[in-house]
Amino acid sequence: MSDFRIYNFSAGPSMLPLPVLEKAAAEMTNCQGSGMSVMEMSHRSKVYDGIIKDTEAALRRVMGIPDNYKVLFLQGGATLQFAAVPMNLMKSGKADYAVTGNFANNAYKEAKKFGDIHVAFSSKEGNFDRVPTQAELDIRPDADYFYICANNTIYGTEFGYDPETPAGVPLVADMSSNILSKPVDVSKYGVIYAGAQKNMGPAGLTVVIVREDLLGSYPAEKYPTILDWKLMAEKESMYNTPPTYAIYILGLVLEWVESMGGLTAMAGLAEKRSGMLYDYLDSQDFYKAVAAKDSRSRMNVTFRTGSDELDAKFAKESVAAGMSNLKGHRSVGGMRASIYNAMPVEGVEKLLDFMKKFAADNQ
Ligand SMILES: *Cc1c(COP(=O)(O)O)cnc(C)c1O
């Protein structure tokens, strides 16, 4: 095996911690004495039963998930949850959304198929350069839930607080790109969900954390069985075959997070990595940060030179310098450095050195 590793700034699927990959490699052909890879194992086998139960227990420990919440390991990506959220939570047929980016907007559009959806806030006019303050949120007191995208992966903005909702309106958050990056008070949320491929593991797994009392209004007689959270909870994510290998890798990632000091340590590292980049961006005028200062993401740092030609040159030359996927999303342009938990501080140091040199060479 080659030991070449590039600093991969991909927005997702993205870097995994090296010890996780090494352990997975060591267990690839014989996991826990079973004589087989986790990929080859029946999801109903004893070894696999241990893997999925340990993974759930580790997630509960790491995130401090209260006992009255169910943890579901599902498929279909965060995108399928855009539909599953309204399908499972609509009682009166009303829900409110903060539209702060492409994924929030897609979730909003999907929800509109199921009921009366009110836009509680939108930053579309500013090309999604910021998230709202609490005071800007216009949430209906009789909404079935209020929905946010906690970190806007494409634009590089992030909620720095847990929004308050009117009494009885559960808060629902897509945390695909910032879950496991800081301690979260789960009890403030009705539902937290995340596609795994940003900060938890490989693509193919979606984690849903849902407060028990919110289950039970799914119209199972007319909607697909597979999207019923209550049924999936009752069957412990084993109604059908779960994404077995991705769950196993999540277990290894959680083991690594705990070995590093848990979510407080992850938050410290996230502050450090993003702070290094924002401090530099604020100290010069060759590059401009895209996101509004009070909305900046610790996970996805977006910036541009102001010239499409130079942005393209940056993307190209950074690859040659040993860094990949720094090109911004096509809807924003410029550059984006995605710096999730697995990105070492050295990767950001290397990016900073490159940015400084590129600026000097192209002033
Ligand atoms: C990547 C991403 C999605 C889409 O996830 P899929 O797993 O591709 O469906 C949704 N929301 C956020 C915040 C994301 O970062």
The ligand as a Gaussian input file, in Angstrom:
#p B3LYP/6-31G(d) Opt

LIG

0 1
 C      -24.111000      17.355000       1.671000
 C      -25.310000      17.943000       2.314000
 C      -26.612000      17.515000       2.007000
 C      -26.888000      16.485000       0.952000
 O      -26.557000      15.245000       1.418000
 P      -26.789000      13.930000       0.541000
 O      -26.306000      12.877000       1.467000
 O      -25.998000      14.079000      -0.711000
 O      -28.244000      13.815000       0.264000
 C      -27.665000      18.080000       2.690000
 N      -27.464000      19.028000       3.628000
 C      -26.236000      19.471000       3.941000
 C      -26.062000      20.514000       4.980000
 C      -25.118000      18.943000       3.297000
 O      -23.890000      19.388000       3.596000

